[in-house]
Amino acid sequence: MRADMPEALVITALQRALLAQWPAPGLIVHSDRGGQYLGNGYKTLLRNAQAQL
């Protein structure tokens, strides 16, 4: 049985990626639409980076 990936894990990964290299506005983000990618924290980080979902 596979455990779902916690939202905190994807938020931390995105924060580290943004710190390493801030993307140009308009970055297109694609995910498998799992629940962890629909959370407010994850969406807020993407909006702040001016990414498109």
N, C-alpha and C positions, 0 to 999 in steps of 0.2 A: 504494500500500500504506500503510495507516494503522498507525502505531506505537502500542502500548498506552501509556496514561498511567501514569507511574511512581507508586509508592505514596508517595514523598516529596512529590510535588506535592499529592496529596489531603490528606496529613497537614498540610502547611504551610497549605493553605487552611482546613482545619478549625481549626487552632491560631489563625489570625488571626481567624476568625469568633468563636471562644470568647473571645478577648481583647477583641474589640469589644463583645460583649454576651453575658454568660453566660446560658444558657437556664434556664428554670424546670425543675425535675425532671420527668421524664416526656416530654421532647421525643421525638417519633417521627421516626426517621430512615429514609428510603427511598433505596436506591441501585439501580443496575442489576446489582448483585451481581458486578461485575468483580473480578478478583483483587486490585486495589489497595484495594478496600473490605473485603476479608476479612483483611487483614494485622493482626498483633498490635498494631502501633503505633496504627493507626486505631481498632481496637476498644477499646483501652485509653483513648484520649482520650474516646470516647463513654461508656464506663463511668464514667469520672471525672466526666463532665458529667451523669450519671444519665439518659442517653438510652436509649430503647428502640429496639432494632433490629428 
